[in-house]
Amino acid sequence: MEPISRRSFIAGVCAVVALSGSELPAAANTAVKKLPGGRISVNLKAVPALAKVGGAAKIGSVKGVPVAIARTGTSKYIAFNLLCPHQGVTVTQNEKGWVCNAHGSEFEADGDLVLGPATSGLARVPMKISKGLATIG
């Protein structure tokens, strides 16, 4: 077996990242700030995925629980827990919404249940919005 060059290795890693379609988590963005008490603040206009109705994005963690925000109307947003209600596995985002890779439960972009074995949608998380800033938790 021929040894792999450093350049080939780095190029391969970059290709995998590019093809995965994953963006950096919103928490890495300056749009999200940690607040006291485990809460977070989100500048809604600074999250590209929320630019249009139907968009959703993983935002970060509130008190250790992964959360996302979905835009459900012109000026309406909801926050929800990304732990699958079936067995608590963190769901991942795909082109249709969210999916639990452990047992295949599927959820809409806003966390509503599409397909089980989960028997309910993703749990809502309290959120207040004021002047384009959402405070979650």
GROMACS elastic network, one bead per residue, 0.5 to 0.9 nm:
[ bonds ]
;  ai    aj funct       b0    kb
    4     7     6  0.83378   500
    4     8     6  0.64775   500
    4     9     6  0.66304   500
    5     8     6  0.52182   500
    5     9     6  0.62348   500
    5    10     6  0.87249   500
    6     9     6  0.51062   500
    6    10     6  0.62361   500
    6    11     6  0.85784   500
    7    10     6  0.52707   500
    7    11     6  0.60895   500
    7    12     6  0.85411   500
    8    11     6  0.50708   500
    8    12     6  0.60455   500
    8    13     6  0.86200   500
    9    12     6  0.51253   500
    9    13     6  0.62723   500
    9    14     6  0.86978   500
   10    13     6  0.51132   500
   10    14     6  0.61768   500
   10    15     6  0.86040   500
   11    14     6  0.51294   500
   11    15     6  0.61849   500
   11    16     6  0.87460   500
   12    15     6  0.50756   500
   12    16     6  0.62876   500
   12    17     6  0.86981   500
   13    16     6  0.51919   500
   13    17     6  0.62923   500
   13    18     6  0.86450   500
   14    17     6  0.51404   500
   14    18     6  0.60793   500
   14    19     6  0.85603   500
   15    18     6  0.50650   500
   15    19     6  0.60388   500
   15    20     6  0.84775   500
   16    19     6  0.51985   500
   16    20     6  0.60418   500
   17    20     6  0.52378   500
   17    21     6  0.72407   500
   17    22     6  0.72613   500
   18    21     6  0.60727   500
   18    22     6  0.76402   500
   19    22     6  0.81045   500
   20    23     6  0.87182   500
   22    25     6  0.83392   500
   23    26     6  0.83147   500
   24    27     6  0.81073   500
   24    28     6  0.65504   500
   24    29     6  0.79193   500
   25    28     6  0.55945   500
   25    29     6  0.72729   500
   25    57     6  0.81579   500
   25    58     6  0.64992   500
   25    59     6  0.67218   500
   25    60     6  0.74341   500
   26    29     6  0.50770   500
   26    30     6  0.81664   500
   26    31     6  0.73260   500
   26    32     6  0.69283   500
   26    47     6  0.70126   500
   26    57     6  0.70894   500
   26    58     6  0.62740   500
   26    60     6  0.68427   500
   27    30     6  0.74989   500
   27    31     6  0.75437   500
   27    32     6  0.55101   500
   27    33     6  0.78072   500
   27    58     6  0.79740   500
   27    59     6  0.53909   500
   27    60     6  0.50628   500
   27    61     6  0.83748   500
   28    31     6  0.83475   500
   28    32     6  0.75868   500
   28    59     6  0.88614   500
   28    60     6  0.86129   500
   29    32     6  0.61678   500
   29    33     6  0.88734   500
   29    46     6  0.84807   500
   29    47     6  0.81723   500
   30    33     6  0.70774   500
   30    42     6  0.88399   500
   30    43     6  0.85468   500
   30    46     6  0.81347   500
   31    41     6  0.79709   500
   31    42     6  0.54876   500
   31    44     6  0.73898   500
   31    45     6  0.82728   500
   31    46     6  0.54980   500
   31    47     6  0.66385   500
   32    40     6  0.67502   500
   32    41     6  0.56454   500
   32    43     6  0.65870   500
   32    44     6  0.89821   500
   32    46     6  0.88842   500
   32    47     6  0.88998   500
   32    59     6  0.72946   500
   32    60     6  0.80171   500
   33    39     6  0.87763   500
   33    40     6  0.55916   500
   33    41     6  0.51183   500
   33    42     6  0.65343   500
   33    43     6  0.87225   500
   34    37     6  0.89650   500
   34    38     6  0.70998   500
   34    39     6  0.62575   500
   34    41     6  0.63810   500
   34    42     6  0.89979   500
   34    62     6  0.87910   500
   35    38     6  0.62104   500
   35    39     6  0.50707   500
   35    40     6  0.51389   500
   35    41     6  0.67225   500
   35   135     6  0.87200   500
   36    39     6  0.62460   500
   36    40     6  0.81828   500
   37    40     6  0.88976   500
   37    62     6  0.88818   500
   37    63     6  0.75632   500
   37   137     6  0.84411   500
   38    61     6  0.80754   500
   38    62     6  0.54424   500
   38    64     6  0.76539   500
   38   137     6  0.72598   500
   39    61     6  0.81160   500
   39    62     6  0.52812   500
   39    63     6  0.67052   500
   39   135     6  0.70291   500
   39   136     6  0.56502   500
   40    59     6  0.88955   500
   40    60     6  0.80581   500
   40    61     6  0.77910   500
   40    62     6  0.65228   500
   40   134     6  0.81362   500
   40   135     6  0.58022   500
   40   136     6  0.54097   500
   40   137     6  0.69420   500
   41   133     6  0.65432   500
   41   134     6  0.55435   500
   41   136     6  0.63676   500
   42    45     6  0.87450   500
   42    46     6  0.82056   500
   42    47     6  0.83059   500
   42    59     6  0.79912   500
   42   132     6  0.83285   500
   42   133     6  0.55039   500
   42   134     6  0.50378   500
   42   135     6  0.64876   500
   42   136     6  0.79708   500
   43    46     6  0.55192   500
   43    47     6  0.71327   500
   43   132     6  0.60762   500
   43   134     6  0.65328   500
   44    47     6  0.56380   500
   44    48     6  0.85634   500
   44    50     6  0.68967   500
   44    51     6  0.83268   500
   44   132     6  0.57853   500
   44   133     6  0.60294   500
   44   134     6  0.67733   500
   45    48     6  0.72820   500
   45    50     6  0.72704   500
   45    51     6  0.68559   500
   45   132     6  0.68639   500
   45   133     6  0.84482   500
   46    50     6  0.83506   500
   46    51     6  0.85133   500
   47    50     6  0.56507   500
   47    51     6  0.71005   500
   47    57     6  0.78626   500
   47    59     6  0.89569   500
   48    51     6  0.53615   500
   48    52     6  0.85616   500
   48    55     6  0.87001   500
   48    57     6  0.87046   500
   49    52     6  0.73127   500
   49    54     6  0.89320   500
   49    55     6  0.52684   500
   49    56     6  0.57699   500
   49    57     6  0.59483   500
   49    70     6  0.86790   500
   49    71     6  0.88428   500
   50    53     6  0.70773   500
   50    54     6  0.77549   500
   50    56     6  0.58937   500
   50    57     6  0.71143   500
   50    69     6  0.80064   500
   50    70     6  0.68587   500
   50    71     6  0.58563   500
   50    77     6  0.89219   500
   51    55     6  0.69996   500
   51    71     6  0.81473   500
   52    55     6  0.57963   500
   52    71     6  0.70458   500
   52    72     6  0.89091   500
   52    73     6  0.84993   500
   52    74     6  0.78735   500
   53    56     6  0.87456   500
   53    70     6  0.81399   500
   53    71     6  0.51160   500
   53    72     6  0.55526   500
   53    73     6  0.54772   500
   53    74     6  0.63898   500
   53    75     6  0.87797   500
   53    76     6  0.86454   500
   54    70     6  0.67283   500
   54    71     6  0.54837   500
   54    72     6  0.57536   500
   54    73     6  0.77104   500
   54   109     6  0.67354   500
   54   110     6  0.75621   500
   55    69     6  0.84478   500
   55    70     6  0.57052   500
   55    71     6  0.55091   500
   55    72     6  0.78586   500
   55   109     6  0.69301   500
   55   110     6  0.83233   500
   56    68     6  0.68978   500
   56    69     6  0.55557   500
   56    71     6  0.63037   500
   56    93     6  0.87530   500
   56    97     6  0.79825   500
   56   109     6  0.58884   500
   56   110     6  0.69897   500
   57    67     6  0.87123   500
   57    68     6  0.53804   500
   57    69     6  0.56203   500
   57    70     6  0.65926   500
   57    93     6  0.81115   500
   57   109     6  0.87109   500
   58    61     6  0.89422   500
   58    66     6  0.76310   500
   58    67     6  0.59999   500
   58    69     6  0.66001   500
   58    70     6  0.89347   500
   58    82     6  0.81940   500
   58    92     6  0.87883   500
   58    93     6  0.80780   500
   59    66     6  0.76791   500
   59    67     6  0.58847   500
   59    68     6  0.50471   500
   59    69     6  0.67610   500
   60    64     6  0.89379   500
   60    65     6  0.81418   500
   60    66     6  0.56093   500
   60    67     6  0.57183   500
   60    68     6  0.71652   500
   61    64     6  0.52987   500
   61    67     6  0.56292   500
   61    68     6  0.86899   500
   61    81     6  0.89693   500
   62    65     6  0.51988   500
   62    66     6  0.64737   500
   62    67     6  0.67635   500
   62    81     6  0.89208   500
   62   125     6  0.89883   500
   62   136     6  0.71754   500
   62   137     6  0.60355   500
   63    66     6  0.85319   500
   63   137     6  0.77000   500
   65    81     6  0.67332   500
   65    82     6  0.75216   500
   65    83     6  0.76261   500
   66    80     6  0.85766   500
   66    81     6  0.60025   500
   66    82     6  0.54056   500
   66    83     6  0.70988   500
   66    90     6  0.75251   500
   67    79     6  0.67495   500
   67    80     6  0.55096   500
   67    82     6  0.53108   500
   67    83     6  0.83570   500
   67   125     6  0.78248   500
   67   136     6  0.88667   500
   68    78     6  0.83427   500
   68    79     6  0.55976   500
   68    80     6  0.55288   500
   68    81     6  0.66509   500
   68    82     6  0.67086   500
   68   110     6  0.88100   500
   68   111     6  0.89406   500
   69    77     6  0.66936   500
   69    78     6  0.55880   500
   69    80     6  0.64812   500
   69   110     6  0.77029   500
   70    76     6  0.86308   500
   70    77     6  0.55881   500
   70    78     6  0.54616   500
   70    79     6  0.64991   500
   70    80     6  0.82416   500
   70   109     6  0.66284   500
   70   110     6  0.52872   500
   70   111     6  0.82376   500
   71    74     6  0.76961   500
   71    75     6  0.77523   500
   71    76     6  0.59910   500
   71    78     6  0.66483   500
   71   109     6  0.88500   500
   71   110     6  0.76071   500
   72    75     6  0.78809   500
   72    76     6  0.53999   500
   72    77     6  0.54356   500
   72    78     6  0.71197   500
   72   110     6  0.72126   500
   73    77     6  0.68834   500
   74    77     6  0.86565   500
   77   127     6  0.87331   500
   77   129     6  0.85736   500
   77   134     6  0.89275   500
   78   110     6  0.73689   500
   78   124     6  0.73119   500
   78   125     6  0.78401   500
   78   126     6  0.83740   500
   78   127     6  0.71915   500
   79   110     6  0.83268   500
   79   111     6  0.89413   500
   79   123     6  0.86940   500
   79   124     6  0.58248   500
   79   125     6  0.52569   500
   79   126     6  0.69009   500
   79   127     6  0.63957   500
   79   136     6  0.73089   500
   80   110     6  0.79395   500
   80   111     6  0.68623   500
   80   122     6  0.61882   500
   80   123     6  0.54874   500
   80   126     6  0.81724   500
   81    84     6  0.81539   500
   81    90     6  0.88645   500
   81   111     6  0.84313   500
   81   122     6  0.58935   500
   81   123     6  0.53202   500
   81   124     6  0.61118   500
   81   125     6  0.62441   500
   82    85     6  0.88774   500
   82    88     6  0.86123   500
   82    89     6  0.82131   500
   82    90     6  0.55142   500
   82    91     6  0.56095   500
   82    92     6  0.79576   500
   82    98     6  0.85785   500
   82   111     6  0.82626   500
   82   122     6  0.64891   500
   82   123     6  0.78832   500
   83    86     6  0.85554   500
   83    87     6  0.80370   500
   83    89     6  0.53575   500
   83    91     6  0.61096   500
   83   100     6  0.86317   500
   83   122     6  0.70465   500
   83   123     6  0.81538   500
   84    87     6  0.61089   500
   84    89     6  0.53225   500
   84    90     6  0.60231   500
   84    91     6  0.61216   500
   84    99     6  0.85863   500
   84   100     6  0.65175   500
   84   105     6  0.78277   500
   84   118     6  0.71840   500
   84   120     6  0.89927   500
   84   121     6  0.81327   500
   84   122     6  0.64081   500
   84   123     6  0.86354   500
   85    88     6  0.57005   500
   85    89     6  0.80910   500
   85   118     6  0.58994   500
   85   119     6  0.74574   500
   85   120     6  0.66931   500
   85   121     6  0.72269   500
   85   122     6  0.64654   500
   85   123     6  0.76519   500
   86    89     6  0.79300   500
   86   103     6  0.85679   500
   86   105     6  0.81057   500
   86   116     6  0.82351   500
   86   117     6  0.66455   500
   86   119     6  0.71038   500
   86   120     6  0.82515   500
   87   102     6  0.86815   500
   87   103     6  0.89353   500
   87   118     6  0.81749   500
   88    91     6  0.87687   500
   89   100     6  0.67682   500
   89   101     6  0.80501   500
   89   102     6  0.69163   500
   90    99     6  0.88487   500
   90   100     6  0.68053   500
   90   101     6  0.84287   500
   90   102     6  0.89843   500
   91    98     6  0.60034   500
   91    99     6  0.52459   500
   91   101     6  0.68554   500
   91   102     6  0.87265   500
   91   105     6  0.87634   500
   91   106     6  0.87536   500
   91   107     6  0.89659   500
   92    97     6  0.84026   500
   92    98     6  0.53744   500
   92    99     6  0.54498   500
   92   100     6  0.64767   500
   92   101     6  0.75247   500
   93    96     6  0.78829   500
   93    97     6  0.56780   500
   93    99     6  0.63811   500
   93   109     6  0.82095   500
   94    97     6  0.54110   500
   94    98     6  0.57557   500
   94    99     6  0.70379   500
   94   109     6  0.89462   500
   95    98     6  0.82041   500
   95   109     6  0.88921   500
   96    99     6  0.88425   500
   96   106     6  0.89098   500
   96   107     6  0.82008   500
   96   108     6  0.66632   500
   96   109     6  0.67049   500
   97   106     6  0.75427   500
   97   107     6  0.57971   500
   97   110     6  0.74868   500
   97   111     6  0.76054   500
   98   105     6  0.84929   500
   98   106     6  0.59055   500
   98   108     6  0.62949   500
   98   109     6  0.63197   500
   98   110     6  0.87222   500
   98   111     6  0.72035   500
   99   102     6  0.88929   500
   99   103     6  0.89670   500
   99   104     6  0.63692   500
   99   105     6  0.57790   500
   99   107     6  0.61503   500
   99   108     6  0.88464   500
  100   103     6  0.61516   500
  100   104     6  0.51735   500
  100   105     6  0.51877   500
  100   106     6  0.64715   500
  100   107     6  0.85254   500
  101   104     6  0.54916   500
  101   105     6  0.76760   500
  102   105     6  0.81981   500
  103   116     6  0.83088   500
  103   117     6  0.70864   500
  103   118     6  0.87836   500
  104   115     6  0.78542   500
  104   116     6  0.71295   500
  104   117     6  0.73759   500
  104   118     6  0.88627   500
  105   113     6  0.78927   500
  105   114     6  0.75648   500
  105   115     6  0.53089   500
  105   117     6  0.56998   500
  105   118     6  0.58600   500
  106   111     6  0.88311   500
  106   112     6  0.86515   500
  106   113     6  0.63329   500
  106   114     6  0.52990   500
  106   116     6  0.67131   500
  106   117     6  0.88642   500
  106   118     6  0.83247   500
  106   121     6  0.89913   500
  107   110     6  0.75965   500
  107   111     6  0.52213   500
  107   112     6  0.53127   500
  107   114     6  0.50233   500
  107   115     6  0.69652   500
  107   116     6  0.89334   500
  107   121     6  0.67722   500
  107   122     6  0.76012   500
  108   111     6  0.51074   500
  108   112     6  0.51310   500
  108   113     6  0.64080   500
  108   114     6  0.63999   500
  108   121     6  0.86244   500
  109   112     6  0.74714   500
  110   121     6  0.89654   500
  110   122     6  0.84066   500
  111   114     6  0.89119   500
  111   121     6  0.55902   500
  111   123     6  0.76801   500
  111   124     6  0.82924   500
  112   120     6  0.75083   500
  112   122     6  0.63670   500
  112   123     6  0.89601   500
  113   116     6  0.74299   500
  113   118     6  0.76153   500
  113   119     6  0.74894   500
  113   120     6  0.58030   500
  113   122     6  0.72652   500
  114   121     6  0.80694   500
  115   118     6  0.72440   500
  115   119     6  0.83582   500
  116   119     6  0.60574   500
  116   120     6  0.82645   500
  118   121     6  0.75663   500
  120   123     6  0.81932   500
  121   124     6  0.87273   500
  124   127     6  0.89171   500
  125   136     6  0.70615   500
  125   137     6  0.65390   500
  126   135     6  0.84188   500
  126   136     6  0.59686   500
  126   137     6  0.55130   500
  127   134     6  0.64243   500
  127   135     6  0.55078   500
  127   137     6  0.63044   500
  128   133     6  0.82037   500
  128   134     6  0.55595   500
  128   135     6  0.52692   500
  128   136     6  0.66821   500
  128   137     6  0.87783   500
  129   132     6  0.64143   500
  129   133     6  0.55218   500
  129   135     6  0.63496   500
  129   136     6  0.87921   500
  130   133     6  0.53737   500
  130   134     6  0.65355   500
  130   135     6  0.83238   500
  131   134     6  0.84126   500
